[in-house]
Amino acid sequence: MTTTDPAVPIIDVDPGPLIRLTIADCGAKVLHSAVQLDLFTALAAGPMDAGELAGATALHPRLAADFLDALAGLELLIREDGRYRNSPHAEAYLVQGRDTYLGGFIDLTNETLYGTWGRLTEALRTGEPQHLDPDKGGFVGNSHGDPEKMKRFLQGLDAFSDRMGAELARAIDWSGHRSFVDLGGARGNLAAVLVNRHPHLDAVCYDLPRTAPIFAEHVGRLGLADRIRFAAGDFFADPIPSADVIVLGHILHGFDAVQSRRLLARVYEAVRPGGAVLIYDRMIDDDRRDADRLLSSLHMRLVSRDGGEYRVADCRDWLRAEGFADGGHRPLLGTHTLVIGRSAGHEGES
Ligand SMILES: C[S@@+](CC[C@H](N)C(=O)[O-])C[C@H]1O[C@@H](n2cnc3c(N)ncnc32)[C@H](O)[C@@H]1O
């Protein structure tokens, strides 16, 4: 500690991290704008210098150099001998037309995140959700008014569920199970990955009736219409079909603890003896220290009245309270946590 005046202590702490955090949004916005300008797709054809890139993406020269070098600093571009190319991450996820393209998700995030998070202080004062009107571009993806944007958003999410499905396919010993229901399974993408990896599985995607057309279109396009059935219903009110395994991905974070337990009680009735429930979300670490998870939870509280992420220990407690035996938990994709609940008689998961 250093002091110039003993009455006014000046703490010798570097303000750098604080300043970087203060402008952390700027890095996100650089990514969002690069996706809007479709810069990474332009570079998929090969490296370009700043002038060529400016021409290809209508970038104004006054900002181009700083923008491109900032993208390189953020490890989205690689600059070599004055020419730019995509980094491996950009090449994998930010080039339009690829199955792994995340641009739809990034575009909608760009449109909606700033408006929503810009009202965090109001939310903190009032406790009220602050999400935008879905008809005016709100974040609540599945009620988005513009069908084209909705489709791009879902395509973006499928890039996640492709990966999630591949990890779930590996994480569980599916050889002992014959069937699964993906509860709130949206347009069936996760179910598609699972049946492709484990063709012996009987698959049902359960979602609200309004999801049926986008399910039929997507699963039809994947050539899996005869492999995955759609069951329409409200999982709080209508019967949940029986299965060996029931998957709840990004479901419980939309509800509070009472609603989550009510849903898990219904799921318990639907899981066959010897089966399991698989729950994944960006769950909060039990000690509540992981800032990314806590920010995701705040996000859910901003965009929904009852939602919020929950601790892994909370999820295990709910499962136990509703009759499931503890089947363990594990990280998923480095961003999520998978919690497994077993119904009576189950021998355990790998
Ligand atoms: C956040 S999305 C999760 C989609 C997918 N499981 C995933 O992990 O990406 C929530 C899904 O649950 C569905 N859903 C919400 N409430 C529901 C209800 N009461 N009954 C059935 N489905 C519901 C929505 O239509 C939506 O497809």
The ligand as a Gaussian input file, in Angstrom:
#p B3LYP/6-31G(d) Opt

LIG

0 1
 C      -35.331000     -23.543000     -24.205000
 S      -36.098000     -24.651000     -25.297000
 C      -35.049000     -26.073000     -25.136000
 C      -34.975000     -26.882000     -26.407000
 C      -34.047000     -28.080000     -26.359000
 N      -34.455000     -29.046000     -25.360000
 C      -32.618000     -27.633000     -26.130000
 O      -32.003000     -28.079000     -25.160000
 O      -32.098000     -26.846000     -26.931000
 C      -37.551000     -25.116000     -24.387000
 C      -38.496000     -26.010000     -25.175000
 O      -39.522000     -26.436000     -24.287000
 C      -40.773000     -26.291000     -24.921000
 N      -41.790000     -26.086000     -23.868000
 C      -41.900000     -25.012000     -23.047000
 N      -42.927000     -25.177000     -22.201000
 C      -43.482000     -26.377000     -22.504000
 C      -44.595000     -27.103000     -21.956000
 N      -45.318000     -26.611000     -20.951000
 N      -44.864000     -28.325000     -22.471000
 C      -44.116000     -28.823000     -23.504000
 N      -43.053000     -28.173000     -24.054000
 C      -42.755000     -26.970000     -23.554000
 C      -40.603000     -25.095000     -25.832000
 O      -41.556000     -25.095000     -26.884000
 C      -39.166000     -25.282000     -26.322000
 O      -39.093000     -26.062000     -27.489000

